[in-house]
Amino acid sequence: MAVTRRERFVHAQLGWMLAGTFALSVLDAFSYELFFVVALIGFLVVTELTAPFSVTPRWRRRLRWIIALGLVGFGYVIVRRILDLLPPGVL
């Protein structure tokens, strides 16, 4: 039985997330924020590397929503980190 492109995409993303979890654990730097950022970077990379040249399937068009939500979450993580760095009386 042949593996579909969608299954390859899911396998690649799952592999990236497992490798990221392992690397963060080995470096003793695991946090949910860092895992989210690593998973989002992996998702963007896998999305670009597996993009078809001519016809875009319907399931790939739905990835735009996931990317948008991921970028909003990334913005939230960045704002939180910036607010943590600011002195207490600034805001």
MIGULO-894403 format. One record per residue: residue in three letters; chain; y, x, z of N, C-alpha, C, O in turn. Coordinates in nm, 2 decimals, decimal comma. Layout:
! residues N
<rest = ALA; kette = A; n.py = Y; n.px = X; n.pz = Z; ca.py = Y; ca.px = X; ca.pz = Z; c.py = Y; c.px = X; c.pz = Z; o.py = Y; o.px = X; o.pz = Z>
...
This chain:
! residues 91
<rest = MET; kette = A; n.py = -0,12; n.px = 0,08; n.pz = 0,00; ca.py = 0,00; ca.px = 0,00; ca.pz = 0,00; c.py = 0,12; c.px = 0,09; c.pz = 0,00; o.py = 0,14; o.px = 0,18; o.pz = 0,08>
<rest = ALA; kette = A; n.py = 0,22; n.px = 0,06; n.pz = -0,09; ca.py = 0,34; ca.px = 0,14; ca.pz = -0,10; c.py = 0,44; c.px = 0,11; c.pz = 0,01; o.py = 0,45; o.px = -0,01; o.pz = 0,05>
<rest = VAL; kette = A; n.py = 0,51; n.px = 0,21; n.pz = 0,05; ca.py = 0,62; ca.px = 0,19; ca.pz = 0,15; c.py = 0,74; c.px = 0,15; c.pz = 0,07; o.py = 0,79; o.px = 0,22; o.pz = -0,02>
<rest = THR; kette = A; n.py = 0,81; n.px = 0,04; n.pz = 0,12; ca.py = 0,93; ca.px = 0,00; ca.pz = 0,05; c.py = 1,05; c.px = 0,08; c.pz = 0,09; o.py = 1,04; o.px = 0,16; o.pz = 0,19>
<rest = ARG; kette = A; n.py = 1,15; n.px = 0,07; n.pz = 0,02; ca.py = 1,28; ca.px = 0,14; ca.pz = 0,05; c.py = 1,33; c.px = 0,10; c.pz = 0,19; o.py = 1,38; o.px = 0,19; o.pz = 0,26>
<rest = ARG; kette = A; n.py = 1,32; n.px = -0,02; n.pz = 0,22; ca.py = 1,37; ca.px = -0,07; ca.pz = 0,35; c.py = 1,29; c.px = -0,01; c.pz = 0,46; o.py = 1,34; o.px = 0,03; o.pz = 0,56>
<rest = GLU; kette = A; n.py = 1,16; n.px = 0,00; n.pz = 0,44; ca.py = 1,07; ca.px = 0,06; ca.pz = 0,55; c.py = 1,11; c.px = 0,21; c.pz = 0,56; o.py = 1,11; o.px = 0,27; o.pz = 0,67>
<rest = ARG; kette = A; n.py = 1,13; n.px = 0,28; n.pz = 0,45; ca.py = 1,17; ca.px = 0,42; ca.pz = 0,46; c.py = 1,30; c.px = 0,44; c.pz = 0,53; o.py = 1,32; o.px = 0,53; o.pz = 0,61>
<rest = PHE; kette = A; n.py = 1,39; n.px = 0,34; n.pz = 0,51; ca.py = 1,52; ca.px = 0,35; ca.pz = 0,58; c.py = 1,50; c.px = 0,33; c.pz = 0,73; o.py = 1,56; o.px = 0,41; o.pz = 0,81>
<rest = VAL; kette = A; n.py = 1,42; n.px = 0,24; n.pz = 0,76; ca.py = 1,39; ca.px = 0,21; ca.pz = 0,91; c.py = 1,32; c.px = 0,33; c.pz = 0,97; o.py = 1,36; o.px = 0,37; o.pz = 1,08>
<rest = HIS; kette = A; n.py = 1,23; n.px = 0,39; n.pz = 0,90; ca.py = 1,16; ca.px = 0,51; ca.pz = 0,95; c.py = 1,25; c.px = 0,62; c.pz = 0,97; o.py = 1,24; o.px = 0,70; o.pz = 1,07>
<rest = ALA; kette = A; n.py = 1,34; n.px = 0,65; n.pz = 0,87; ca.py = 1,43; ca.px = 0,76; ca.pz = 0,88; c.py = 1,53; c.px = 0,74; c.pz = 1,00; o.py = 1,56; o.px = 0,83; o.pz = 1,07>
<rest = GLN; kette = A; n.py = 1,58; n.px = 0,61; n.pz = 1,02; ca.py = 1,67; ca.px = 0,59; ca.pz = 1,13; c.py = 1,60; c.px = 0,60; c.pz = 1,26; o.py = 1,65; o.px = 0,66; o.pz = 1,35>
<rest = LEU; kette = A; n.py = 1,48; n.px = 0,55; n.pz = 1,27; ca.py = 1,40; ca.px = 0,57; ca.pz = 1,39; c.py = 1,37; c.px = 0,71; c.pz = 1,42; o.py = 1,38; o.px = 0,76; o.pz = 1,54>
<rest = GLY; kette = A; n.py = 1,34; n.px = 0,79; n.pz = 1,32; ca.py = 1,31; ca.px = 0,93; ca.pz = 1,34; c.py = 1,44; c.px = 1,01; c.pz = 1,39; o.py = 1,43; o.px = 1,09; o.pz = 1,48>
<rest = TRP; kette = A; n.py = 1,55; n.px = 0,97; n.pz = 1,33; ca.py = 1,68; ca.px = 1,03; ca.pz = 1,37; c.py = 1,71; c.px = 1,00; c.pz = 1,52; o.py = 1,75; o.px = 1,09; o.pz = 1,59>
<rest = MET; kette = A; n.py = 1,69; n.px = 0,88; n.pz = 1,56; ca.py = 1,72; ca.px = 0,84; ca.pz = 1,69; c.py = 1,62; c.px = 0,90; c.pz = 1,79; o.py = 1,67; o.px = 0,94; o.pz = 1,90>
<rest = LEU; kette = A; n.py = 1,50; n.px = 0,92; n.pz = 1,76; ca.py = 1,40; ca.px = 0,99; ca.pz = 1,85; c.py = 1,44; c.px = 1,13; c.pz = 1,86; o.py = 1,43; o.px = 1,19; o.pz = 1,97>
<rest = ALA; kette = A; n.py = 1,47; n.px = 1,20; n.pz = 1,74; ca.py = 1,51; ca.px = 1,34; ca.pz = 1,75; c.py = 1,64; c.px = 1,36; c.pz = 1,83; o.py = 1,65; o.px = 1,45; o.pz = 1,90>
<rest = GLY; kette = A; n.py = 1,73; n.px = 1,26; n.pz = 1,81; ca.py = 1,86; ca.px = 1,27; ca.pz = 1,89; c.py = 1,83; c.px = 1,26; c.pz = 2,04; o.py = 1,89; o.px = 1,33; o.pz = 2,12>
<rest = THR; kette = A; n.py = 1,75; n.px = 1,16; n.pz = 2,07; ca.py = 1,71; ca.px = 1,14; ca.pz = 2,21; c.py = 1,65; c.px = 1,27; c.pz = 2,27; o.py = 1,68; o.px = 1,31; o.pz = 2,38>
<rest = PHE; kette = A; n.py = 1,55; n.px = 1,33; n.pz = 2,19; ca.py = 1,49; ca.px = 1,45; ca.pz = 2,24; c.py = 1,59; c.px = 1,56; c.pz = 2,25; o.py = 1,58; o.px = 1,63; o.pz = 2,35>
<rest = ALA; kette = A; n.py = 1,67; n.px = 1,58; n.pz = 2,16; ca.py = 1,77; ca.px = 1,69; ca.pz = 2,16; c.py = 1,87; c.px = 1,67; c.pz = 2,28; o.py = 1,90; o.px = 1,77; o.pz = 2,35>
<rest = LEU; kette = A; n.py = 1,92; n.px = 1,55; n.pz = 2,30; ca.py = 2,01; ca.px = 1,53; ca.pz = 2,41; c.py = 1,93; c.px = 1,55; c.pz = 2,55; o.py = 1,99; o.px = 1,60; o.pz = 2,64>
<rest = SER; kette = A; n.py = 1,81; n.px = 1,51; n.pz = 2,55; ca.py = 1,73; ca.px = 1,53; ca.pz = 2,68; c.py = 1,71; c.px = 1,68; c.pz = 2,70; o.py = 1,72; o.px = 1,73; o.pz = 2,82>
<rest = VAL; kette = A; n.py = 1,67; n.px = 1,75; n.pz = 2,60; ca.py = 1,65; ca.px = 1,90; ca.pz = 2,61; c.py = 1,77; c.px = 1,97; c.pz = 2,66; o.py = 1,77; o.px = 2,06; o.pz = 2,74>
<rest = LEU; kette = A; n.py = 1,89; n.px = 1,93; n.pz = 2,60; ca.py = 2,02; ca.px = 1,99; ca.pz = 2,64; c.py = 2,07; c.px = 1,94; c.pz = 2,77; o.py = 2,18; o.px = 1,98; o.pz = 2,82>
<rest = ASP; kette = A; n.py = 2,00; n.px = 1,84; n.pz = 2,83; ca.py = 2,04; ca.px = 1,78; ca.pz = 2,96; c.py = 2,18; c.px = 1,72; c.pz = 2,94; o.py = 2,27; o.px = 1,73; o.pz = 3,03>
<rest = ALA; kette = A; n.py = 2,20; n.px = 1,65; n.pz = 2,83; ca.py = 2,33; ca.px = 1,59; ca.pz = 2,80; c.py = 2,32; c.px = 1,45; c.pz = 2,77; o.py = 2,41; o.px = 1,39; o.pz = 2,71>
<rest = PHE; kette = A; n.py = 2,21; n.px = 1,38; n.pz = 2,80; ca.py = 2,19; ca.px = 1,25; ca.pz = 2,77; c.py = 2,28; c.px = 1,15; c.pz = 2,84; o.py = 2,28; o.px = 1,15; o.pz = 2,97>
<rest = SER; kette = A; n.py = 2,35; n.px = 1,07; n.pz = 2,77; ca.py = 2,42; ca.px = 0,96; ca.pz = 2,82; c.py = 2,42; c.px = 0,85; c.pz = 2,72; o.py = 2,40; o.px = 0,88; o.pz = 2,60>
<rest = TYR; kette = A; n.py = 2,44; n.px = 0,73; n.pz = 2,75; ca.py = 2,44; ca.px = 0,62; ca.pz = 2,66; c.py = 2,55; c.px = 0,63; c.pz = 2,55; o.py = 2,53; o.px = 0,60; o.pz = 2,44>
<rest = GLU; kette = A; n.py = 2,66; n.px = 0,68; n.pz = 2,59; ca.py = 2,77; ca.px = 0,70; ca.pz = 2,50; c.py = 2,74; c.px = 0,81; c.pz = 2,39; o.py = 2,76; o.px = 0,78; o.pz = 2,27>
<rest = LEU; kette = A; n.py = 2,68; n.px = 0,92; n.pz = 2,44; ca.py = 2,64; ca.px = 1,02; ca.pz = 2,34; c.py = 2,53; c.px = 0,98; c.pz = 2,25; o.py = 2,53; o.px = 1,01; o.pz = 2,13>
<rest = PHE; kette = A; n.py = 2,43; n.px = 0,91; n.pz = 2,31; ca.py = 2,32; ca.px = 0,85; ca.pz = 2,23; c.py = 2,38; c.px = 0,76; c.pz = 2,12; o.py = 2,33; o.px = 0,76; o.pz = 2,01>
<rest = PHE; kette = A; n.py = 2,47; n.px = 0,67; n.pz = 2,16; ca.py = 2,53; ca.px = 0,58; ca.pz = 2,06; c.py = 2,60; c.px = 0,65; c.pz = 1,95; o.py = 2,59; o.px = 0,62; o.pz = 1,84>
<rest = VAL; kette = A; n.py = 2,68; n.px = 0,76; n.pz = 1,98; ca.py = 2,75; ca.px = 0,84; ca.pz = 1,88; c.py = 2,65; c.px = 0,91; c.pz = 1,79; o.py = 2,67; o.px = 0,91; o.pz = 1,67>
<rest = VAL; kette = A; n.py = 2,54; n.px = 0,97; n.pz = 1,85; ca.py = 2,44; ca.px = 1,04; ca.pz = 1,77; c.py = 2,37; c.px = 0,94; c.pz = 1,68; o.py = 2,34; o.px = 0,96; o.pz = 1,56>
<rest = ALA; kette = A; n.py = 2,33; n.px = 0,82; n.pz = 1,73; ca.py = 2,27; ca.px = 0,72; ca.pz = 1,65; c.py = 2,36; c.px = 0,67; c.pz = 1,54; o.py = 2,31; o.px = 0,64; o.pz = 1,43>
<rest = LEU; kette = A; n.py = 2,49; n.px = 0,65; n.pz = 1,57; ca.py = 2,58; ca.px = 0,60; ca.pz = 1,46; c.py = 2,59; c.px = 0,70; c.pz = 1,35; o.py = 2,59; o.px = 0,67; o.pz = 1,24>
<rest = ILE; kette = A; n.py = 2,61; n.px = 0,83; n.pz = 1,39; ca.py = 2,62; ca.px = 0,93; ca.pz = 1,29; c.py = 2,49; c.px = 0,94; c.pz = 1,20; o.py = 2,50; o.px = 0,95; o.pz = 1,08>
<rest = GLY; kette = A; n.py = 2,38; n.px = 0,93; n.pz = 1,27; ca.py = 2,25; ca.px = 0,92; ca.pz = 1,20; c.py = 2,24; c.px = 0,80; c.pz = 1,10; o.py = 2,19; o.px = 0,81; o.pz = 0,99>
<rest = PHE; kette = A; n.py = 2,29; n.px = 0,69; n.pz = 1,15; ca.py = 2,29; ca.px = 0,57; ca.pz = 1,07; c.py = 2,37; c.px = 0,58; c.pz = 0,95; o.py = 2,33; o.px = 0,54; o.pz = 0,84>
<rest = LEU; kette = A; n.py = 2,49; n.px = 0,64; n.pz = 0,96; ca.py = 2,58; ca.px = 0,66; ca.pz = 0,85; c.py = 2,51; c.px = 0,76; c.pz = 0,75; o.py = 2,52; o.px = 0,74; o.pz = 0,63>
<rest = VAL; kette = A; n.py = 2,45; n.px = 0,87; n.pz = 0,80; ca.py = 2,39; ca.px = 0,97; ca.pz = 0,71; c.py = 2,27; c.px = 0,91; c.pz = 0,64; o.py = 2,26; o.px = 0,93; o.pz = 0,52>
<rest = VAL; kette = A; n.py = 2,19; n.px = 0,84; n.pz = 0,71; ca.py = 2,07; ca.px = 0,78; ca.pz = 0,65; c.py = 2,11; c.px = 0,67; c.pz = 0,54; o.py = 2,05; o.px = 0,66; o.pz = 0,44>
<rest = THR; kette = A; n.py = 2,22; n.px = 0,60; n.pz = 0,58; ca.py = 2,27; ca.px = 0,50; ca.pz = 0,48; c.py = 2,31; c.px = 0,56; c.pz = 0,35; o.py = 2,28; o.px = 0,51; o.pz = 0,24>
<rest = GLU; kette = A; n.py = 2,38; n.px = 0,67; n.pz = 0,36; ca.py = 2,43; ca.px = 0,74; ca.pz = 0,24; c.py = 2,32; c.px = 0,81; c.pz = 0,17; o.py = 2,32; o.px = 0,81; o.pz = 0,04>
<rest = LEU; kette = A; n.py = 2,23; n.px = 0,87; n.pz = 0,24; ca.py = 2,12; ca.px = 0,95; ca.pz = 0,17; c.py = 2,02; c.px = 0,86; c.pz = 0,10; o.py = 1,96; o.px = 0,90; o.pz = 0,01>
<rest = THR; kette = A; n.py = 2,01; n.px = 0,73; n.pz = 0,15; ca.py = 1,91; ca.px = 0,64; ca.pz = 0,09; c.py = 1,98; c.px = 0,54; c.pz = 0,00; o.py = 1,91; o.px = 0,44; o.pz = -0,05>
<rest = ALA; kette = A; n.py = 2,10; n.px = 0,56; n.pz = -0,03; ca.py = 2,18; ca.px = 0,46; ca.pz = -0,12; c.py = 2,12; c.px = 0,46; c.pz = -0,26; o.py = 2,11; o.px = 0,57; o.pz = -0,32>
<rest = PRO; kette = A; n.py = 2,10; n.px = 0,35; n.pz = -0,32; ca.py = 2,05; ca.px = 0,34; ca.pz = -0,46; c.py = 2,17; c.px = 0,37; c.pz = -0,55; o.py = 2,29; o.px = 0,35; o.pz = -0,51>
<rest = PHE; kette = A; n.py = 2,14; n.px = 0,41; n.pz = -0,67; ca.py = 2,25; ca.px = 0,45; ca.pz = -0,77; c.py = 2,30; c.px = 0,33; c.pz = -0,84; o.py = 2,42; o.px = 0,32; o.pz = -0,87>
<rest = SER; kette = A; n.py = 2,22; n.px = 0,24; n.pz = -0,88; ca.py = 2,27; ca.px = 0,13; ca.pz = -0,97; c.py = 2,28; c.px = 0,00; c.pz = -0,90; o.py = 2,39; o.px = -0,06; o.pz = -0,90>
<rest = VAL; kette = A; n.py = 2,17; n.px = -0,06; n.pz = -0,85; ca.py = 2,17; ca.px = -0,19; ca.pz = -0,80; c.py = 2,16; c.px = -0,18; c.pz = -0,65; o.py = 2,08; o.px = -0,11; o.pz = -0,59>
<rest = THR; kette = A; n.py = 2,25; n.px = -0,26; n.pz = -0,58; ca.py = 2,24; ca.px = -0,26; ca.pz = -0,43; c.py = 2,17; c.px = -0,39; c.pz = -0,39; o.py = 2,21; o.px = -0,50; o.pz = -0,41>
<rest = PRO; kette = A; n.py = 2,06; n.px = -0,37; n.pz = -0,32; ca.py = 1,98; ca.px = -0,49; ca.pz = -0,27; c.py = 2,06; c.px = -0,56; c.pz = -0,16; o.py = 2,16; o.px = -0,51; o.pz = -0,10>
<rest = ARG; kette = A; n.py = 2,03; n.px = -0,69; n.pz = -0,14; ca.py = 2,10; ca.px = -0,77; ca.pz = -0,05; c.py = 2,10; c.px = -0,72; c.pz = 0,09; o.py = 2,19; o.px = -0,73; o.pz = 0,16>
<rest = TRP; kette = A; n.py = 1,98; n.px = -0,66; n.pz = 0,13; ca.py = 1,97; ca.px = -0,61; ca.pz = 0,27; c.py = 2,06; c.px = -0,50; c.pz = 0,29; o.py = 2,10; o.px = -0,47; o.pz = 0,41>
<rest = ARG; kette = A; n.py = 2,09; n.px = -0,42; n.pz = 0,19; ca.py = 2,18; ca.px = -0,30; ca.pz = 0,20; c.py = 2,33; c.px = -0,35; c.pz = 0,22; o.py = 2,41; o.px = -0,28; o.pz = 0,28>
<rest = ARG; kette = A; n.py = 2,36; n.px = -0,46; n.pz = 0,16; ca.py = 2,50; ca.px = -0,52; ca.pz = 0,17; c.py = 2,53; c.px = -0,56; c.pz = 0,31; o.py = 2,64; o.px = -0,55; o.pz = 0,36>
<rest = ARG; kette = A; n.py = 2,42; n.px = -0,60; n.pz = 0,38; ca.py = 2,44; ca.px = -0,65; ca.pz = 0,52; c.py = 2,46; c.px = -0,53; c.pz = 0,62; o.py = 2,51; o.px = -0,55; o.pz = 0,73>
<rest = LEU; kette = A; n.py = 2,43; n.px = -0,41; n.pz = 0,57; ca.py = 2,46; ca.px = -0,29; ca.pz = 0,65; c.py = 2,60; c.px = -0,27; c.pz = 0,68; o.py = 2,64; o.px = -0,20; o.pz = 0,78>
<rest = ARG; kette = A; n.py = 2,69; n.px = -0,32; n.pz = 0,59; ca.py = 2,84; ca.px = -0,30; ca.pz = 0,61; c.py = 2,88; c.px = -0,36; c.pz = 0,75; o.py = 2,96; o.px = -0,30; o.pz = 0,81>
<rest = TRP; kette = A; n.py = 2,82; n.px = -0,48; n.pz = 0,78; ca.py = 2,86; ca.px = -0,54; ca.pz = 0,91; c.py = 2,81; c.px = -0,45; c.pz = 1,03; o.py = 2,88; o.px = -0,44; o.pz = 1,13>
<rest = ILE; kette = A; n.py = 2,69; n.px = -0,40; n.pz = 1,02; ca.py = 2,64; ca.px = -0,31; ca.pz = 1,12; c.py = 2,73; c.px = -0,18; c.pz = 1,13; o.py = 2,76; o.px = -0,14; o.pz = 1,24>
<rest = ILE; kette = A; n.py = 2,77; n.px = -0,13; n.pz = 1,02; ca.py = 2,86; ca.px = -0,01; ca.pz = 1,02; c.py = 2,99; c.px = -0,05; c.pz = 1,08; o.py = 3,05; o.px = 0,03; o.pz = 1,16>
<rest = ALA; kette = A; n.py = 3,05; n.px = -0,16; n.pz = 1,05; ca.py = 3,18; ca.px = -0,21; ca.pz = 1,11; c.py = 3,17; c.px = -0,22; c.pz = 1,26; o.py = 3,25; o.px = -0,18; o.pz = 1,33>
<rest = LEU; kette = A; n.py = 3,06; n.px = -0,29; n.pz = 1,30; ca.py = 3,04; ca.px = -0,30; ca.pz = 1,45; c.py = 3,02; c.px = -0,16; c.pz = 1,52; o.py = 3,07; o.px = -0,14; o.pz = 1,63>
<rest = GLY; kette = A; n.py = 2,95; n.px = -0,07; n.pz = 1,45; ca.py = 2,93; ca.px = 0,06; ca.pz = 1,50; c.py = 3,06; c.px = 0,14; c.pz = 1,51; o.py = 3,09; o.px = 0,21; o.pz = 1,61>
<rest = LEU; kette = A; n.py = 3,15; n.px = 0,12; n.pz = 1,42; ca.py = 3,28; ca.px = 0,19; ca.pz = 1,42; c.py = 3,37; c.px = 0,13; c.pz = 1,53; o.py = 3,45; o.px = 0,20; o.pz = 1,59>
<rest = VAL; kette = A; n.py = 3,36; n.px = 0,00; n.pz = 1,55; ca.py = 3,44; ca.px = -0,06; ca.pz = 1,66; c.py = 3,39; c.px = -0,01; c.pz = 1,79; o.py = 3,47; o.px = 0,03; o.pz = 1,88>
<rest = GLY; kette = A; n.py = 3,25; n.px = 0,00; n.pz = 1,81; ca.py = 3,20; ca.px = 0,06; ca.pz = 1,93; c.py = 3,24; c.px = 0,21; c.pz = 1,95; o.py = 3,26; o.px = 0,25; o.pz = 2,06>
<rest = PHE; kette = A; n.py = 3,24; n.px = 0,28; n.pz = 1,84; ca.py = 3,28; ca.px = 0,42; ca.pz = 1,84; c.py = 3,43; c.px = 0,43; c.pz = 1,89; o.py = 3,46; o.px = 0,52; o.pz = 1,97>
<rest = GLY; kette = A; n.py = 3,51; n.px = 0,34; n.pz = 1,84; ca.py = 3,65; ca.px = 0,34; ca.pz = 1,88; c.py = 3,67; c.px = 0,31; c.pz = 2,03; o.py = 3,75; o.px = 0,37; o.pz = 2,10>
<rest = TYR; kette = A; n.py = 3,58; n.px = 0,22; n.pz = 2,08; ca.py = 3,58; ca.px = 0,19; ca.pz = 2,22; c.py = 3,54; c.px = 0,31; c.pz = 2,30; o.py = 3,61; o.px = 0,34; o.pz = 2,41>
<rest = VAL; kette = A; n.py = 3,44; n.px = 0,38; n.pz = 2,26; ca.py = 3,40; ca.px = 0,50; ca.pz = 2,33; c.py = 3,51; c.px = 0,61; c.pz = 2,33; o.py = 3,53; o.px = 0,67; o.pz = 2,43>
<rest = ILE; kette = A; n.py = 3,57; n.px = 0,63; n.pz = 2,22; ca.py = 3,68; ca.px = 0,72; ca.pz = 2,21; c.py = 3,80; c.px = 0,69; c.pz = 2,30; o.py = 3,85; o.px = 0,77; o.pz = 2,38>
<rest = VAL; kette = A; n.py = 3,84; n.px = 0,56; n.pz = 2,30; ca.py = 3,95; ca.px = 0,52; ca.pz = 2,39; c.py = 3,91; c.px = 0,53; c.pz = 2,54; o.py = 3,99; o.px = 0,58; o.pz = 2,61>
<rest = ARG; kette = A; n.py = 3,79; n.px = 0,50; n.pz = 2,57; ca.py = 3,74; ca.px = 0,52; ca.pz = 2,71; c.py = 3,75; c.px = 0,67; c.pz = 2,75; o.py = 3,79; o.px = 0,70; o.pz = 2,86>
<rest = ARG; kette = A; n.py = 3,70; n.px = 0,76; n.pz = 2,66; ca.py = 3,71; ca.px = 0,90; ca.pz = 2,69; c.py = 3,85; c.px = 0,95; c.pz = 2,71; o.py = 3,88; o.px = 1,03; o.pz = 2,79>
<rest = ILE; kette = A; n.py = 3,94; n.px = 0,90; n.pz = 2,62; ca.py = 4,08; ca.px = 0,94; ca.pz = 2,63; c.py = 4,14; c.px = 0,89; c.pz = 2,76; o.py = 4,21; o.px = 0,97; o.pz = 2,83>
<rest = LEU; kette = A; n.py = 4,11; n.px = 0,77; n.pz = 2,80; ca.py = 4,16; ca.px = 0,72; ca.pz = 2,93; c.py = 4,11; c.px = 0,79; c.pz = 3,05; o.py = 4,18; o.px = 0,80; o.pz = 3,15>
<rest = ASP; kette = A; n.py = 3,99; n.px = 0,84; n.pz = 3,04; ca.py = 3,93; ca.px = 0,92; ca.pz = 3,15; c.py = 4,00; c.px = 1,06; c.pz = 3,16; o.py = 4,01; o.px = 1,11; o.pz = 3,27>
<rest = LEU; kette = A; n.py = 4,05; n.px = 1,11; n.pz = 3,05; ca.py = 4,12; ca.px = 1,24; ca.pz = 3,05; c.py = 4,26; c.px = 1,23; c.pz = 3,10; o.py = 4,32; o.px = 1,33; o.pz = 3,15>
<rest = LEU; kette = A; n.py = 4,32; n.px = 1,12; n.pz = 3,09; ca.py = 4,46; ca.px = 1,11; ca.pz = 3,13; c.py = 4,47; c.px = 1,11; c.pz = 3,28; o.py = 4,38; o.px = 1,06; o.pz = 3,35>
<rest = PRO; kette = A; n.py = 4,59; n.px = 1,16; n.pz = 3,33; ca.py = 4,61; ca.px = 1,16; ca.pz = 3,48; c.py = 4,62; c.px = 1,01; c.pz = 3,53; o.py = 4,66; o.px = 0,92; o.pz = 3,45>
<rest = PRO; kette = A; n.py = 4,59; n.px = 0,99; n.pz = 3,66; ca.py = 4,59; ca.px = 0,85; ca.pz = 3,71; c.py = 4,72; c.px = 0,77; c.pz = 3,69; o.py = 4,71; o.px = 0,65; o.pz = 3,67>
<rest = GLY; kette = A; n.py = 4,83; n.px = 0,83; n.pz = 3,70; ca.py = 4,96; ca.px = 0,76; ca.pz = 3,70; c.py = 5,02; c.px = 0,73; c.pz = 3,56; o.py = 5,13; o.px = 0,68; o.pz = 3,55>
<rest = VAL; kette = A; n.py = 4,95; n.px = 0,77; n.pz = 3,45; ca.py = 5,01; ca.px = 0,77; ca.pz = 3,32; c.py = 5,02; c.px = 0,62; c.pz = 3,27; o.py = 5,12; o.px = 0,58; o.pz = 3,22>
<rest = LEU; kette = A; n.py = 4,91; n.px = 0,55; n.pz = 3,29; ca.py = 4,91; ca.px = 0,41; ca.pz = 3,24; c.py = 4,93; c.px = 0,31; c.pz = 3,35; o.py = 4,93; o.px = 0,19; o.pz = 3,32>
